[in-house]
Amino acid sequence: MSSYVERRSNPTAWAAFWVALLGLILMPIPLFIGLILGGGLSLVAAVLVVIALLKGLARSGKGIAPVVFAAIFVLLTWGGISIGGGTIW
């Protein structure tokens, strides 16, 4: 009997998910605060998304779902910033 238990989660994917969600939530704050906070967090989340996606694909696709949601949150944040989110009063 083996005591080894395979982990099914991808911690990097969950980190990307929460950082991207926080960036999306902070992005609408006006006076460039949302642009700096939300935009900065979304850039960090984008890097984490790439790392988590590569890790998930190396593990036969385990832990991909949070990566997909994180990527969507990053794209929504960038879309919001491109139409003036975080800068307009």
C-alpha positions in Angstrom: 0.0 0.0 0.0 1.4 3.3 -1.1 1.2 6.5 1.1 1.6 8.7 -2.0 -1.5 10.6 -2.9 -1.6 12.4 -6.2 -2.6 16.0 -6.0 -5.3 16.9 -8.4 -5.2 20.7 -7.9 -2.8 23.1 -9.6 -1.8 25.7 -6.9 -0.4 28.1 -9.6 -3.8 28.0 -11.3 -5.6 29.0 -8.2 -3.1 31.8 -7.5 -3.7 33.1 -11.0 -7.5 32.8 -10.5 -7.5 34.9 -7.3 -5.0 37.5 -8.5 -7.0 37.9 -11.7 -10.2 38.2 -9.8 -8.8 40.8 -7.5 -7.4 42.8 -10.5 -10.9 42.7 -12.1 -12.5 43.9 -8.9 -10.0 46.7 -8.3 -9.9 47.9 -12.0 -13.0 50.2 -11.8 -11.6 52.5 -9.1 -11.3 56.0 -10.6 -8.4 58.4 -10.7 -5.8 56.0 -12.1 -5.9 53.9 -8.9 -7.7 51.1 -10.6 -5.4 51.4 -13.6 -2.4 50.9 -11.5 -3.8 48.3 -9.0 -6.0 46.4 -11.4 -3.7 46.6 -14.3 -0.7 45.6 -12.3 -2.4 42.6 -10.8 -3.7 41.6 -14.2 -0.2 41.5 -15.6 1.0 39.3 -12.7 -2.1 37.1 -13.3 -1.3 36.8 -17.0 2.2 35.5 -16.2 0.7 33.1 -13.7 -1.9 31.9 -16.3 0.9 31.0 -18.7 2.8 29.1 -16.0 -0.3 27.3 -14.7 -1.4 26.4 -18.2 2.0 24.8 -19.0 1.9 23.0 -15.6 -1.6 21.8 -16.2 -0.9 20.5 -19.7 2.1 18.7 -18.4 -0.1 16.9 -15.9 -2.6 15.7 -18.6 -4.9 18.7 -18.2 -5.5 18.5 -14.4 -6.2 21.9 -12.9 -7.0 23.7 -16.1 -10.5 25.1 -15.1 -9.2 27.9 -12.8 -6.7 28.8 -15.5 -9.5 29.3 -18.0 -11.4 31.5 -15.6 -8.3 33.5 -14.7 -7.6 34.1 -18.4 -11.2 35.4 -18.8 -10.8 37.7 -15.8 -7.5 39.0 -17.2 -9.1 39.7 -20.6 -12.1 41.4 -19.0 -9.7 43.6 -17.0 -7.7 44.6 -20.0 -10.9 45.2 -21.9 -12.2 47.4 -19.1 -9.0 49.4 -19.0 -9.0 49.9 -22.8 -12.4 51.6 -22.6 -11.4 53.9 -19.7 -11.8 51.8 -16.6 -9.6 53.0 -13.7 -9.1 56.4 -15.3 -12.5 58.0 -15.6 -14.0 59.7 -12.6 
